[in-house]
Amino acid sequence: MPTDDVARFLHALSPAHREEVRHQPRERQEKLAAAWEKELREDTALDTLSELSPAAAESEAARRVIEGPS
């Protein structure tokens, strides 16, 4: 499991989004990873999902950061 925030964020993304983010500057990747961490921390709707499947919650939060809320 990756340990730095950007690597963890990239791991949570879908393959298509992962490649898109990898081609962005490191500073942008770090901002997206920080937004992802904030989404995981602050979105109470992800709490239940996180209890059931932490990986699913991380993926959902990553999708929201990239695509915006559905």
Buried (B, 14 or more C-beta within 10 A) or exposed (E): EEEEBBEBBBBBBEEEBBEEBEEEEEEEBBBBBBBBBEBBEEBEEBEEBBEEEEEEBBBBBBBBBBEEEE
